[in-house]
Amino acid sequence: MADAAGLPRIHLHEVRHSYLTAGRRARLDTKALSQRAGHSTVSLTMETYMHGDLEADRQVAHDMAALILSGLPAIPGEEVS
């Protein structure tokens, strides 16, 4: 079926990784994903299945750069260095 659909062959357990990673990328509730996976803790899900995402890392870097370059608003009582 995978060949007919033009998809790579993967093991059934890899579907689990894909499912949880897709849920994370869609910014679904991590607790709900963890429960659906049958894990006892969210941290187990995060450490085991939610591998780093280069695109998410790039987006964080871009968003932080935009925030810094736009000039952060002053926080009352804090000195600007």
C-alpha positions in Angstrom: 0.0 0.0 0.0 2.8 2.4 0.8 4.5 1.8 -2.6 1.1 2.3 -4.4 0.6 5.6 -2.5 4.2 6.7 -3.2 5.0 6.8 0.5 8.1 5.6 2.2 8.0 2.2 4.0 8.1 2.7 7.8 7.6 0.5 10.8 4.3 0.8 12.6 6.0 2.2 15.7 7.3 5.1 13.5 3.6 6.1 12.9 3.4 6.8 16.7 6.4 9.2 16.4 4.8 10.9 13.4 1.4 11.2 15.1 2.9 12.8 18.2 5.3 15.0 16.3 2.5 16.2 14.0 0.4 17.0 17.1 3.2 19.0 18.6 3.8 20.9 15.3 0.1 21.8 15.2 0.5 23.1 18.8 -2.1 20.7 20.2 -2.2 20.4 23.9 0.8 18.3 25.0 -1.0 16.8 28.0 -3.8 15.6 25.7 -1.3 14.1 23.3 0.5 12.4 26.2 -2.7 10.9 27.4 -3.7 9.7 24.0 -0.3 8.0 23.8 -1.0 6.3 27.1 2.0 7.8 28.8 2.1 8.3 32.6 3.7 11.8 32.3 4.0 14.6 29.8 7.8 14.6 30.3 8.0 11.0 29.1 6.2 12.0 25.9 8.3 15.1 25.4 11.6 13.3 26.0 10.8 10.2 24.0 8.8 11.3 21.0 9.0 15.0 20.6 12.4 15.4 18.9 13.8 18.9 18.1 12.3 20.6 15.1 14.7 22.7 13.1 11.9 24.7 11.6 10.5 25.5 15.0 13.9 26.5 16.2 14.3 28.8 13.2 10.9 30.4 14.0 11.9 31.0 17.6 15.2 32.6 16.5 13.4 34.8 13.9 10.7 35.9 16.4 13.3 36.7 19.1 15.4 38.7 16.6 12.3 40.6 15.5 11.4 41.3 19.1 14.9 42.5 20.0 15.3 44.6 16.8 11.9 46.3 17.2 13.0 47.7 20.6 11.7 46.2 23.7 9.4 48.3 25.8 11.0 49.6 29.0 10.2 47.8 32.2 9.5 50.3 35.0 12.3 50.4 37.5 14.8 48.6 35.3 17.9 50.2 33.9 18.6 49.9 30.2 22.2 48.9 29.4 
